[in-house]
């Protein structure tokens, strides 16, 4: 009899410990705290091969990779046509102040009056913003561009990387990839960089390409793609050690 009572007390003790442990862990996950995930965001100059680095990083770690795939997921989450996201992808806006929009947006409700009254470009950004945050809660992943570093700025498990390269190297990459003359490649690079910078600077109030906006900046004019992946992983290890 005493053995039965002792076993029952032990069972109840273990049950309560596990119960509160689960509640605590769920609370951490909901707040985006702790070290349960390793998220990588990659900003990049056009033609710097930043997306290739993102792909290689995701492949090496065996984790999801989101670039254009993010647009498809945002379309699915929000109910907007994917073509809308593609037409507004990392492109600058000339609408009214974004800060005013953010003040009226409650988050996650695409049928609320404030959201419905917004210009289309802001609706697209906020829907994409929510998708980025949701993807990060699902676990480790690599997200390229689209202000992901800003969307996940409150998470301590994010490593923000920016990839750049010398103009002559980018011209060579783009001309070969897009089958363009060097002059056409230069024009395209300048156009894309300007779009990305305007988009990022407007929505984040930070400066695109400024080293202070990121944790790690890498040059593919100096380093190979594999070298960049190695450095990102090494930096991540050191970053995690410091947080312990």
PyMOL commands that set and color helices and strands:
alter all, ss='L'
color gray80, all
select helices_A, chain A and resi 2-31+50-61+69-78+82-87+98-104+113-116+120-137+148-151+167-178+182-204+211-213+225-243
alter helices_A, ss='H'
color red, helices_A
select strands_A, chain A and resi 39-44+64-66+141-144+158-164+216-219
alter strands_A, ss='S'
color yellow, strands_A
deselect
rebuild
show_as cartoon
